[in-house]
Amino acid sequence: MEKYFAHYMQMLKDWRAGILPPVFFTAAALSVAFIFFAGIWSQTAARWFGSALSAITHYFDWFYIAITAALVVCAVWLLFSRYGRLRLGKPNDHPQFSYAAWLAMLFAAGMGMGLVFWGVAEPLYHYHEPPTADPLSREAVAEAMRFSFFHWGLHPWAIYVVFGLSIGLLHYRHDLPLAPRTLLYPLFGARVHGWLGHATDAFCTVGTLLGVATSLGLGAMQINAGLSQLAAVDYSTSVQVWIITLITAAATFSTVSGVSKGIRYLSILNCFLMGLFLVFVFLAGPTRYQIIAFFSTLADYAQKFVPTSMWLDSRPDSDWQSQWTLFFWGWWFSWAPFVGIFVARISRGRTIREFVGCVLLIPSLVNFVWFAVFGGTGLYIEKQYGSMAEPIMDNVALSLHILLDHLPWASMMQWAGIVLAVIFFITSSDSGSFVDDMITTGGNPNPPVANRIFWGISEGAAAAVLLLAGGLQALQAVSISAGLPHSILLVLGCIGLIKVLRSELLK
């Protein structure tokens, strides 16, 4: 007994020595206050979330559209710029992870549960409720696929590129911490080590927690939907809260084991299962239709890339853009510190051109293939039989399982879909809590174990109270709201990144 007591006392001492108190206690207090408020006064929280969503989409829609487009331009410029040979680290530093492990981890962290959740549903929604075309028309099919590519393509990954590259370059070449405050260093200098840096890190920690909680909430809804189909489990918020509780425990264990073990192996397993799922639906579904959908949509996406990127829906009676594009842009912004810092953490030794090319292009291409296969199959079945959209629009969490009902080995593949959702849930949670750990310990790449446990539990609790406070609508509102301060930080980070690159070239 004394041995265990001494062990835990030592863990407590390590935690106290490892945290950055102004950041940790501020972020922890805000997170706990949010969890208690949304959990106890859920109806009031739901009204507040709805008001925040309306205000941000009304006053800042132009800002979200403009900034996201500008970050794509910045990322493409970095890919072809003269700075491409600079390395994240010293000239002789070598990458810590193989290409396969590196790509698997950045992809699993960058997209999370959302890709599985929306892969079938989003094109079907746009087919029935397109932004500009007539519903159920040929033009609606083209818009449905193009906007799915648009929401999951270059734009989110450009956000991650700018955040991750700024952090990685300054951390590995200038010994600055793996924390959001580092983005401000080129503009504000040593002041980032004071209250400015503490406030930036604390608010980014809370924003990351809420952004990851959105993904966890979607994951719990989809797992519950699968269990309701296969095991007669009730589809309810209470069941989803239990799912979050159980899987958060597994994710916390993975976080405690660190990047090189739990997170790395789960990410590889995750991508392997995704690949198997992709091949199965490609072969079992309308293969020719999927291939045509991929290439025709890719051409349409490229041809209309600029006007789609800059389109601002000014119709007074339309909320399509706020429900879709602004939700996704806010979600990606809220994920930016999480994914950017995590990718920077695993990218030591990569060149800038290698970093930008792999982070921007390869995951975007995988997402395009995913939507062409899953979304294309859903559209084909809907056009042929008209049996997909109605139940999915009633409950979007059922989308993957309804699709698999129309393919061979439906029951077995639906169970496999639940397993895939569980692993995606774990990889999103463990990566997110690991980043929160690093931020609240001053950018420590190997934070104390107790800190990892705290943030792992906090993310699960935040996801649970968001489901209690309004389900999908609350998740959307929190994502868009949490993304606003992160988008401003990204603007400053992009300016600072250009300044740092110019100074590096002079050296």
C-alpha positions in Angstrom: 0.0 0.0 0.0 2.8 2.4 0.9 4.5 1.6 -2.4 1.4 2.6 -4.4 0.9 5.7 -2.2 4.5 6.8 -2.8 4.1 6.2 -6.6 1.0 8.4 -6.8 2.6 11.1 -4.7 5.5 11.1 -7.1 3.1 11.4 -10.0 1.5 14.4 -8.3 4.9 16.1 -7.8 5.8 15.5 -11.4 2.5 17.0 -12.5 3.0 20.1 -10.3 6.5 20.6 -11.6 5.4 20.0 -15.3 2.3 22.3 -15.7 2.4 25.9 -16.6 0.0 27.2 -13.8 -1.4 30.3 -15.5 -2.4 28.3 -18.6 -3.5 25.1 -17.0 -5.6 26.6 -14.2 -7.3 29.2 -16.5 -8.1 26.6 -19.2 -9.2 24.0 -16.6 -11.4 26.5 -14.9 -13.1 27.6 -18.1 -13.5 24.0 -19.3 -15.0 22.8 -16.0 -17.3 25.9 -15.8 -18.5 25.1 -19.4 -19.1 21.5 -18.6 -21.1 22.2 -15.4 -23.1 25.0 -17.0 -24.1 23.0 -20.1 -24.7 19.9 -18.0 -26.9 21.5 -15.4 -28.7 24.3 -17.4 -28.8 22.4 -20.7 -31.8 24.3 -22.1 -30.3 27.7 -21.3 -27.1 26.5 -22.9 -28.9 25.4 -26.0 -30.5 28.8 -26.4 -27.1 30.5 -25.9 -25.5 28.2 -28.5 -28.2 29.0 -31.0 -27.8 32.8 -30.4 -24.0 32.5 -30.8 -24.4 30.5 -34.0 -26.8 33.1 -35.5 -24.6 36.1 -34.5 -21.3 34.6 -35.9 -22.8 33.4 -39.2 -24.5 36.8 -39.6 -21.6 39.1 -38.8 -18.5 37.0 -39.6 -19.5 34.9 -42.6 -17.4 37.1 -44.9 -14.4 36.8 -42.6 -14.5 33.0 -42.5 -14.8 32.7 -46.2 -12.0 35.2 -46.9 -9.5 33.9 -44.4 -9.9 30.3 -45.4 -9.4 31.2 -49.1 -6.3 33.2 -48.1 -4.8 30.3 -46.2 -5.1 28.1 -49.3 -3.2 30.7 -51.3 -0.6 30.8 -48.6 -0.2 27.0 -48.5 0.1 26.7 -52.3 2.7 29.5 -52.3 4.7 27.7 -49.6 4.7 24.5 -51.6 6.3 26.2 -54.6 8.3 28.9 -52.9 12.1 29.1 -52.5 11.8 28.2 -48.8 10.8 24.6 -49.6 14.3 23.2 -48.8 14.3 24.5 -45.2 14.0 21.7 -42.7 11.9 21.6 -39.6 14.9 21.1 -37.4 18.7 21.2 -37.9 20.1 20.4 -41.3 21.0 16.8 -40.3 17.8 16.0 -38.4 16.0 12.9 -39.7 12.3 12.2 -39.4 11.3 10.3 -36.3 8.5 8.3 -38.0 8.2 6.5 -41.4 6.1 8.0 -44.1 3.3 5.4 -43.5 3.1 6.1 -39.7 3.5 9.9 -40.2 0.7 10.1 -42.8 -1.5 7.7 -40.8 -1.2 9.9 -37.7 -1.8 13.2 -39.4 -4.8 11.9 -41.3 -6.4 10.3 -38.3 -5.9 13.4 -36.3 -6.9 15.8 -39.1 -10.3 14.4 -40.1 -11.3 12.4 -37.1 -14.8 11.0 -36.9 -16.3 13.5 -39.3 -15.3 11.8 -42.5 -17.1 8.6 -41.5 -20.1 10.5 -40.2 -20.6 12.7 -43.3 -19.2 10.6 -46.1 -22.5 9.2 -47.1 -24.9 11.9 -45.7 -23.5 15.1 -47.0 -23.9 14.5 -50.7 -27.4 13.2 -50.2 -28.3 16.3 -48.2 -27.0 18.5 -51.0 -28.8 16.5 -53.6 -32.1 17.1 -51.9 -31.3 20.6 -50.7 -28.6 22.0 -53.1 -27.2 25.6 -52.6 -28.3 26.9 -56.0 -29.4 24.1 -58.3 -32.9 22.6 -58.5 -33.4 19.7 -56.0 -33.0 16.2 -57.4 -31.8 17.5 -60.8 -28.6 16.5 -62.7 -27.1 19.9 -61.6 -27.9 19.0 -58.0 -25.8 15.8 -58.3 -22.9 17.8 -59.5 -23.2 20.4 -56.8 -23.6 17.8 -54.1 -20.3 16.2 -55.0 -18.5 19.4 -55.7 -19.4 21.0 -52.3 -18.5 17.8 -50.5 -15.0 17.9 -52.1 -14.9 21.6 -51.3 -15.7 21.1 -47.6 -13.2 18.3 -47.2 -10.4 19.2 -49.6 -7.6 21.7 -49.7 -9.2 24.3 -47.5 -9.2 22.4 -44.1 -5.7 21.1 -44.8 -4.4 24.5 -45.7 -5.5 25.7 -42.2 -3.6 22.9 -40.6 -0.5 23.5 -42.8 -0.2 27.2 -41.8 -0.7 26.5 -38.1 1.5 23.3 -38.0 4.3 24.7 -40.1 4.5 28.0 -38.1 4.7 26.0 -34.8 7.1 23.4 -36.1 9.5 25.8 -37.7 9.8 28.0 -34.6 10.0 25.0 -32.2 12.6 23.0 -34.0 14.8 25.9 -35.3 14.3 28.5 -32.6 13.6 26.3 -29.5 10.2 27.9 -28.9 7.5 25.8 -27.2 5.0 23.5 -29.0 2.1 25.9 -28.0 -0.1 28.4 -29.8 1.7 31.4 -28.3 4.6 30.5 -30.6 2.6 31.8 -33.6 2.7 35.3 -32.1 6.5 35.3 -31.4 7.6 36.8 -34.8 5.2 39.8 -34.2 5.3 40.3 -30.4 8.7 38.9 -29.4 9.4 38.1 -25.8 5.9 39.4 -24.7 4.5 35.9 -25.7 6.1 34.6 -22.5 3.9 36.8 -20.4 0.1 37.3 -20.1 -0.4 37.5 -23.9 1.0 34.0 -24.3 -0.8 32.6 -21.3 -4.1 33.9 -22.5 -3.5 32.6 -26.1 -2.6 29.1 -24.9 -5.5 28.9 -22.4 -8.2 29.9 -24.9 -6.7 27.7 -27.6 -6.8 24.8 -25.1 -10.5 25.4 -24.5 -11.3 25.8 -28.2 -9.4 22.6 -29.0 -11.3 20.8 -26.3 -14.7 22.0 -27.8 -13.6 21.2 -31.3 -12.6 17.7 -30.5 -15.7 17.3 -28.4 -17.7 18.0 -31.5 -16.1 15.0 -33.3 -16.6 12.8 -30.2 -20.3 13.7 -30.1 -20.7 12.7 -33.8 -18.9 9.5 -33.1 -21.1 8.6 -30.2 -24.2 9.3 -32.3 -22.9 7.0 -35.1 -21.9 4.2 -32.8 -25.3 4.4 -31.1 -27.1 4.3 -34.4 -25.2 1.2 -35.4 -26.0 -0.6 -32.2 -29.6 0.4 -32.5 -29.7 -1.3 -35.9 -27.8 -4.4 -35.0 -28.4 -5.1 -31.3 -31.7 -3.4 -30.6 -30.1 -0.8 -28.3 -32.1 2.4 -27.8 -31.0 5.4 -29.8 -30.9 8.0 -27.1 -28.7 10.7 -25.6 -28.3 8.7 -22.4 -26.9 5.7 -24.4 -24.6 8.1 -26.2 -23.3 9.5 -22.9 -22.5 5.9 -21.8 -20.7 5.3 -25.1 -18.6 8.4 -24.6 -17.8 7.4 -21.0 -16.5 3.9 -22.0 -14.5 5.0 -25.1 -13.0 8.0 -23.3 -11.5 5.6 -20.8 -9.9 3.6 -23.7 -8.7 6.9 -25.3 -7.2 8.1 -22.0 -5.2 4.9 -21.7 -3.9 5.4 -25.3 -2.9 9.0 -24.5 -1.0 7.8 -21.4 1.0 5.4 -23.5 2.3 8.3 -25.6 2.7 9.1 -29.3 5.2 6.3 -30.2 3.0 3.6 -28.9 -0.8 3.9 -28.4 -1.5 6.9 -30.7 0.9 5.7 -33.5 -0.4 2.1 -33.6 -4.1 3.1 -33.3 -3.7 5.6 -36.1 -2.1 2.9 -38.4 -4.9 0.5 -37.5 -7.4 3.2 -38.2 -6.1 3.9 -41.7 -5.8 0.2 -42.4 -9.5 -0.4 -41.5 -10.5 2.7 -43.6 -8.7 1.3 -46.5 -10.5 -2.1 -46.2 -13.8 -0.4 -45.9 -13.0 1.8 -49.0 -12.1 -1.2 -51.1 -15.2 -3.2 -50.0 -17.6 -0.4 -50.9 -15.7 0.3 -54.2 -16.0 -3.3 -55.3 -19.4 -4.1 -53.9 -21.0 -0.8 -55.0 -21.5 0.8 -58.4 -17.8 0.9 -59.3 -18.2 2.5 -62.7 -20.4 5.3 -61.3 -17.9 5.9 -58.5 -15.0 6.3 -60.9 -17.0 8.7 -63.1 -18.1 10.6 -60.0 -14.5 11.0 -58.9 -13.0 12.3 -62.1 -16.0 14.5 -63.1 -16.2 16.0 -59.7 -12.4 16.6 -59.5 -12.6 18.4 -62.8 -15.6 20.4 -61.7 -13.9 21.2 -58.3 -10.7 22.4 -60.1 -12.6 24.5 -62.7 -14.9 26.2 -60.1 -12.3 26.3 -57.3 -11.9 30.1 -57.1 -15.6 31.1 -57.4 -16.7 28.4 -55.0 -14.0 29.5 -52.5 -15.1 33.2 -52.6 -18.9 32.6 -52.8 -20.8 34.4 -50.1 -24.5 33.5 -49.9 -26.3 36.8 -49.5 -29.9 35.5 -50.1 -32.0 36.8 -47.2 -34.1 33.6 -47.0 -31.2 31.1 -47.2 -29.2 29.6 -44.3 -27.5 26.9 -46.4 -24.0 28.4 -46.2 -24.2 28.8 -42.4 -25.5 25.2 -41.9 -22.7 23.8 -44.1 -19.7 25.8 -45.2 -19.5 28.1 -42.2 -20.0 25.1 -39.9 -17.1 23.2 -41.5 -14.8 26.2 -41.6 -15.5 27.0 -37.9 -14.9 23.3 -37.1 -11.6 23.3 -38.9 -10.5 26.5 -37.2 -11.4 25.1 -33.8 -9.3 22.0 -34.7 -6.3 24.1 -35.9 -4.3 24.2 -32.7 -5.0 20.5 -32.0 -4.0 19.2 -35.5 -1.4 21.9 -36.2 0.5 21.2 -32.9 0.1 17.4 -33.2 1.4 17.4 -36.8 4.3 19.7 -35.8 5.1 17.3 -32.9 5.5 14.3 -35.3 7.2 16.2 -38.2 10.7 16.9 -37.0 13.2 16.5 -39.8 10.7 17.1 -42.7 11.4 19.8 -45.2 8.9 22.6 -45.7 8.1 21.3 -49.3 7.7 17.8 -48.0 5.5 19.0 -45.1 3.2 21.2 -47.1 2.9 18.7 -50.0 2.1 15.7 -47.9 -0.2 17.5 -45.4 -2.1 19.5 -48.1 -2.4 17.2 -51.0 -2.3 13.5 -49.9 -5.1 13.7 -47.3 -7.2 15.9 -49.6 -6.9 13.2 -52.4 -7.9 10.5 -49.9 -11.0 12.5 -48.9 -11.9 12.9 -52.5 -11.8 9.2 -53.1 -13.8 8.6 -50.0 -16.6 10.9 -51.0 -16.6 9.5 -54.5 -16.9 6.0 -53.3 -19.3 6.4 -50.3 -21.2 9.6 -51.4 -21.3 8.4 -55.0 -22.7 5.0 -53.9 -25.4 6.8 -51.8 -26.4 9.0 -54.7 -26.6 6.1 -57.1 -28.9 4.1 -54.7 -31.0 7.2 -54.1 -31.4 7.9 -57.8 -32.2 4.2 -58.6 -34.5 3.3 -55.7 -35.2 6.6 -53.7 -34.6 4.7 -50.4 -31.6 6.4 -48.9 -32.3 10.1 -48.2 -35.4 10.1 -46.1 -34.2 8.0 -43.2 -30.8 9.7 -43.3 -32.3 13.2 -43.2 -34.3 12.0 -40.2 -31.2 10.7 -38.4 -27.9 11.5 -40.1 -26.0 9.1 -37.8 -27.6 6.2 -39.6 -26.1 7.1 -42.9 -23.3 4.6 -43.1 -25.5 1.7 -41.8 -28.3 2.5 -44.3 -25.8 2.4 -47.1 -24.4 -0.9 -46.0 -27.9 -2.4 -45.9 -27.9 -2.1 -49.7 -24.6 -4.0 -50.1 -23.5 -7.6 -49.6 -22.6 -8.9 -46.1 -24.6 -6.0 -44.6 -24.6 -7.2 -41.0 -20.9 -8.1 -40.8 -19.9 -4.8 -42.5 -22.1 -2.8 -40.1 -20.3 -4.3 -37.1 -17.0 -3.4 -38.9 -18.4 0.1 -39.3 -19.0 0.3 -35.5 -15.4 -0.9 -34.9 -14.1 1.8 -37.3 -16.1 4.5 -35.6 -14.8 3.4 -32.2 -11.2 3.5 -33.3 -11.7 6.9 -34.9 -13.3 8.1 -31.7 -10.2 6.9 -29.7 -7.6 8.4 -32.1 -9.4 11.8 -32.1 -9.7 11.9 -28.4 -6.2 10.7 -27.5 -4.5 13.1 -30.0 -6.6 16.0 -28.9 -6.0 15.5 -25.2 -2.3 14.9 -25.9 -2.1 18.4 -27.5 -4.0 20.0 -24.7 -1.5 18.4 -22.4 1.4 19.9 -24.3 -0.2 23.4 -24.4 -0.9 23.5 -20.6 2.6 22.4 -19.8 4.3 25.1 -21.7 4.8 23.1 -24.9 6.3 20.1 -23.4 6.4 17.3 -26.1 6.1 14.6 -23.3 3.7 16.0 -20.7 3.0 14.5 -17.3 0.7 11.4 -17.2 -1.8 13.1 -14.7 -2.3 16.0 -17.1 -3.1 13.6 -20.0 -5.7 11.9 -17.8 -7.4 15.2 -16.9 -7.7 16.4 -20.4 -8.9 13.0 -21.7 -11.7 13.0 -19.2 -12.5 16.7 -19.9 -13.0 16.1 -23.6 -15.4 13.2 -23.0 -17.3 15.3 -20.4 -17.6 18.2 -22.9 -18.9 15.9 -25.6 -21.5 14.4 -23.3 -22.9 17.8 -22.1 -23.1 19.1 -25.7 -25.3 16.1 -26.6 -27.4 16.9 -23.6 -27.6 20.5 -24.5 -29.0 20.1 -28.0 -27.3 17.3 -30.0 -26.1 18.1 -33.5 -27.2 21.7 -33.4 -25.2 22.4 -30.2 -22.2 20.7 -31.7 -22.4 22.9 -34.8 -22.9 26.1 -32.8 -19.9 25.4 -30.5 -17.6 24.5 -33.4 -18.3 27.7 -35.3 -18.0 29.8 -32.1 -14.7 28.2 -31.0 -13.3 28.7 -34.4 -13.5 32.5 -34.4 -10.6 33.4 -32.1 -8.5 30.6 -33.7 -9.1 32.2 -37.1 -7.8 35.5 -35.9 -4.7 33.8 -34.4 -4.1 32.1 -37.8 -4.1 35.5 -39.6 -1.4 36.7 -37.2 0.4 33.4 -37.5 0.5 33.5 -41.3 2.0 37.0 -41.2 4.6 35.9 -38.7 5.4 32.8 -40.7 6.3 34.9 -43.7 8.5 37.1 -41.6 10.3 34.1 -40.1 10.9 32.5 -43.5 12.5 35.7 -44.8 14.8 35.9 -41.9 15.7 32.2 -42.3 16.6 32.8 -46.0 18.9 35.7 -45.0 20.7 33.4 -42.7 
